[in-house]
Amino acid sequence: MILARNLSYTILKFGLNPTTFFLKIKYQDFLRQKYRITIDRLFNEKFFKILIADIFDKIDIYKAHKIIYIGISVSNFMEYKQKSFNILTYEEDRKFGKLGNCMQTLRDKYGIDIVKNACEI
C-alpha cells in the first residue's frame, strides 16, 4: 500500500489520469506473476489502492514463496474530456478526486507520510 500511495501522489501531482494499471511480482525461486488491466475511470487514490490490492490478491498464487520484487506501473494517460467515463462511478470518482486534491495539498505542505491508511501503520 505504501508503494501505491507514493505512485498515487506522483500521478496526482502531475495531474495525470492513467487508464492502464500493471502489477508484477517476482518470487525468490524465479517465479513471476503479472497482470495488466485497462479501466476508463477518473483516477483517485482510493480506487487505485483498492484496485492494486485486488490485483495482488488475484495474482499472488505462490503463497508459500517469498516475494523479492513488487512493481506497479500505470500508462495510457488520457485527458479528462477525451473519453466518456463510467456513468455509474463518475460521481463517486469526482467526490474522491476532491478528497484526493485536499490530501495532495496536505502532502505537499507537510510531506507524503502525513496522511496514511490504517493498513500502512
Backbone torsions as a table, in degrees:
resi	resn	phi	psi	omega
1	MET	NA	-30.3	179.7
2	ILE	-66.1	-41.4	177.8
3	LEU	-63.2	-40.8	178.1
4	ALA	-65.1	-39.2	178.8
5	ARG	-64.0	-43.4	-179.4
6	ASN	-66.6	-41.5	178.4
7	LEU	-67.8	-39.4	177.6
8	SER	-61.3	-41.7	178.2
9	TYR	-58.7	-45.9	-179.0
10	THR	-65.4	-42.6	179.6
11	ILE	-61.4	-45.9	-179.4
12	LEU	-68.7	-34.5	-179.7
13	LYS	-61.9	-38.5	179.9
14	PHE	-89.2	-2.2	177.7
15	GLY	68.5	35.7	-177.3
16	LEU	-93.7	160.2	176.0
17	ASN	-134.2	89.1	-179.2
18	PRO	-75.1	151.2	176.7
19	THR	-118.9	-15.6	178.4
20	THR	-114.4	130.1	-177.1
21	PHE	-122.4	136.1	-174.0
22	PHE	-132.7	133.4	177.2
23	LEU	-129.2	133.0	179.1
24	LYS	-130.0	136.0	178.4
25	ILE	-124.6	131.5	172.5
26	LYS	-115.5	137.2	-179.4
27	TYR	-105.7	165.6	-176.8
28	GLN	-62.6	-30.2	-176.6
29	ASP	-92.9	29.5	178.2
30	PHE	63.3	20.7	174.3
31	LEU	-87.5	148.9	-178.8
32	ARG	-138.5	147.9	173.4
33	GLN	-136.7	141.0	176.4
34	LYS	-148.6	156.2	-177.0
35	TYR	-153.2	136.7	178.7
36	ARG	-129.1	138.2	178.8
37	ILE	-140.7	143.3	176.9
38	THR	-114.7	125.5	-179.0
39	ILE	-135.6	125.8	177.3
40	ASP	-90.0	89.8	178.4
41	ARG	-140.5	157.7	170.9
42	LEU	-66.9	137.7	-177.2
43	PHE	-80.4	135.1	168.5
44	ASN	-150.0	158.5	-172.6
45	GLU	-64.5	-40.3	-179.1
46	LYS	-61.5	-49.1	177.8
47	PHE	-57.7	-43.8	-177.4
48	PHE	-63.5	-45.6	-179.7
49	LYS	-65.5	-40.9	178.0
50	ILE	-65.1	-42.6	179.2
51	LEU	-62.1	-46.5	-179.4
52	ILE	-64.5	-41.4	178.2
53	ALA	-63.7	-40.7	178.1
54	ASP	-65.3	-43.4	178.2
55	ILE	-63.3	-43.2	179.4
56	PHE	-60.0	-45.9	178.7
57	ASP	-61.8	-33.7	-178.5
58	LYS	-72.3	-40.8	-172.6
59	ILE	-97.8	-11.1	178.9
60	ASP	-80.7	79.2	-176.9
61	ILE	-94.1	-12.2	179.0
62	TYR	-101.8	69.8	-174.0
63	LYS	-63.0	-28.3	-177.2
64	ALA	-82.2	-13.9	-177.9
65	HIS	-92.5	149.3	179.1
66	LYS	-81.3	136.4	177.5
67	ILE	-87.0	130.8	178.7
68	ILE	-112.7	-11.4	-177.3
69	TYR	-153.5	132.8	171.7
70	ILE	-129.4	124.1	179.2
71	GLY	-122.3	131.8	176.8
72	ILE	-122.6	131.7	175.2
73	SER	-140.0	158.3	178.0
74	VAL	-131.0	152.0	-179.9
75	SER	-156.2	-172.1	-178.6
76	ASN	53.2	58.9	179.7
77	PHE	-71.9	140.2	-178.9
78	MET	-132.4	159.1	174.8
79	GLU	-72.2	152.1	-179.2
80	TYR	-65.8	-24.6	-178.7
81	LYS	-104.2	3.5	-174.5
82	GLN	-71.9	-40.2	-177.6
83	LYS	-127.6	164.6	173.7
84	SER	-87.5	142.2	-178.3
85	PHE	-97.9	170.0	178.3
86	ASN	-65.8	119.5	-176.8
87	ILE	-65.7	-26.3	-178.3
88	LEU	-74.2	-27.0	-177.2
89	THR	-112.8	0.3	-173.7
90	TYR	-61.7	-48.1	-178.6
91	GLU	-65.1	-41.5	178.0
92	GLU	-63.8	-42.0	178.8
93	ASP	-64.2	-38.6	177.5
94	ARG	-65.1	-41.6	-179.7
95	LYS	-62.6	-47.4	-179.9
96	PHE	-73.1	-23.0	173.5
97	GLY	-66.3	-40.9	176.4
98	LYS	-64.2	-41.9	176.6
99	LEU	-62.0	-42.1	177.9
100	GLY	-61.7	-37.8	177.8
101	ASN	-65.6	-38.1	176.6
102	CYS	-66.2	-42.4	178.0
103	MET	-65.8	-34.9	178.5
104	GLN	-63.2	-40.6	177.9
105	THR	-62.6	-44.0	177.3
106	LEU	-62.4	-43.1	-178.5
107	ARG	-68.2	-35.1	176.1
108	ASP	-64.6	-37.1	-176.3
109	LYS	-81.1	-42.8	-171.6
110	TYR	-113.5	-2.7	-179.9
111	GLY	107.9	157.3	-173.4
112	ILE	-67.4	-23.6	-176.9
113	ASP	-88.6	7.9	-177.3
114	ILE	-70.5	-33.5	178.8
115	VAL	-120.5	120.0	-179.9
116	LYS	-129.8	158.2	171.0
117	ASN	-83.3	160.4	-180.0
118	ALA	-62.3	-32.0	-179.0
119	CYS	-70.8	-14.2	179.8
120	GLU	-89.7	-14.2	-175.7
121	ILE	-84.7	NA	NA
